[in-house]
Each structure stands twice: as structure tokens, then as C-alpha cells.
Amino acid sequence: MGGNGGGGGGGSPCGACKFLRRKCVKGCVFAPYFKSDDGGTAEFEAVHRVFGARNAAKLLLITPANRRLDAVVSLCYEAVSRVKDPVYGCVAQVFNLQQQIDNLQAELAYVQTRVSIMKHSTSCQSSKNHSPSSFGSTVPSLETPGFSNDDSASLDEALFKDIDGLEMLARELLNKYLPGSKI
């Protein structure tokens, strides 16, 4: 869709006129939207098969000039979809996209829940390890009463377990939606 390369004397016919094997006259309703190349011809062929050239021309003529490009884009999308899937057409594509959205929203909710749980568990772990006298410091000291090397090691293990879980989740999502990518 786009410039025509035809539609007035001298140039090659637009994709629609080329497909219909007719002379592309000045003021051809299809010329601004169907290029004279193979792509424009193929798009018009699908529109012709599904809607018919006469119906497509009537539709474009009653559509305001500033909205015709949108109408042609819709016609082409609908027609190509219907040619690919004669029963459901673009509805199958819309349904497929809606399913993908639903799946991604469910996975996003799952990931957000996991992150929330991990944040909560690490904050609980760190609050267990802080004694009442160490509330003023941001990093607990090993000399702080109630905080031992064993507590520090268990906190580090908990943090690394959560990071491993997040990394595993990230790898799983990447493999599902971007197969072949490596992290």
C-alpha cells in the first residue's frame, strides 16, 4: 500500500488495475493504495477474492478521503486473513492474540507474586536477624548481640536461593517466548 506508480497516463498501472488487466485511468480509486509491484497486486488479489473489486471500489468511494487508507488497510488485513483461514479469518488471529495476552497476564501475576514472596521472606529473614539494639544501623555488625556468623550465612543462602529461583524463572520465560536466546 502506498504510492501507485500509475493511475494517470504514462505510468504503469496500479496493482489493482494490473490484476484486473485494465488500463489504470486518472482518478482510479485504487491507485493511491495499491502499488504497481507484485505486493500491491497480491494484496488486491486477496481483496478481490474476498470482497470483489466492485464492492471494494464502492466502499472506498463512500469513505471520506481522509479515512480511505484506514479502510484499505482493514480490507487487506481482512482479505489476507480470510484467504489464509477461510472459516475464521482474522477472528482466529484476534483470538490467538487474546490467548497470548491472557497467558502473559497470568505469568506476570505469577512472577509478581513470586517477587513479592521473595521480598517478604528476605525482609522477614533480615528482621529476625536484627536485635533491638541494632535498629539504627543499616548493616548489622558481627559484634551486635544476637547476630552470629551462622545467621549471616543462612541469610545469604536464603537470598541466593531466591536469586536462583528468579533466574530459573527468567530462563523459563525466555525459553518459552524467545527460543534460542541465551542468558
Secondary structure, 3 states (H helix, E strand, C coil): CCCCCCCCCCCCCCHHHHHHCCCCCCCCCCCCCCCCCHHHHHHHHHHHHHCCHHHHHHHHHHCCHHHHHHHHHHHHHHHHHHHHCCCCCHHHHHHHHHHHHHHHHHHHHHHHHHHHHHHHHHHHHHHHHCCHHHCCCCCCCCCCCCCCHHHHHHHHHHHHHHHHHHHHHHHHHHHHHCCCCCC
